[in-house]
């Protein structure tokens, strides 16, 4: 059984966000994770978020514990600070679930 999150982002710098994804991919895989779906969004019809959403994805992990370890890992935190923080203006977690 995997643990998944559905996430919406407001990406403000596509090139830098691409660099973030490239840098974090090996660490994500090492934690039993990956992306199941990934969309760029041109038009949002309804949103409860305080920021625009132009990217939506499903990210999965082998378990919730794997997810927690990944997001707390010092290497991930360094990648996030270098790339994600400068390329994303807003994050919305739509929900998490076991699959």
KAHUKA-V961854 format. One record per residue. PHI is phi in radians with two decimals (none if undefined). BURIAL is b if it has 24 or more other C-alpha atoms within 12 Angstrom, else e. Layout:
phi: <PHI/PHI>
burial: <BURIAL/BURIAL>
This chain:
phi: <none/-1.81/-1.85/-2.21/-2.17/-1.80/-2.29/-2.06/-2.20/-1.91/-1.45/-1.88/-2.46/-1.06/-1.14/-1.20/-1.15/-1.05/-1.10/-1.06/-1.06/-1.12/-1.22/-1.54/-1.00/-1.11/-1.18/-1.05/-1.09/-1.14/-1.72/1.26/-2.09/-3.12/-1.89/-1.53/-2.41/-2.72/-2.30/-1.69/-2.01/-1.57/-2.52/-1.90/-1.48/-2.65/-2.64/-1.69/-1.35/-1.47/-2.18/-1.13/-2.15/-2.25/-2.53/-2.34/-2.63/-1.92/-1.98/-2.22/-2.42/-1.04/-2.84/-1.10/-1.11/-1.08/-1.07/-1.07/-1.15/-1.07/-1.19/-1.69/-1.15/-1.01/-1.14/-1.14/-1.07/-1.19/-1.11/-1.05/-1.14/-1.28/-2.00/-1.11/-1.06/-1.64/-2.04/-2.22/-1.69/-2.87/-2.26/-2.20/-1.60/-1.27/2.92/-2.18/-2.78/-1.63/-2.18>
burial: <e/b/b/b/b/b/b/b/b/b/b/e/e/e/e/e/b/e/e/b/b/e/e/b/e/e/b/b/e/e/b/b/b/b/b/e/e/e/e/e/e/e/e/e/e/e/e/e/e/e/e/b/b/b/b/b/b/b/b/b/b/b/b/b/e/b/b/e/e/b/e/e/e/e/e/b/e/e/b/b/e/e/b/b/e/e/b/b/b/e/b/b/e/e/e/e/e/e/e>
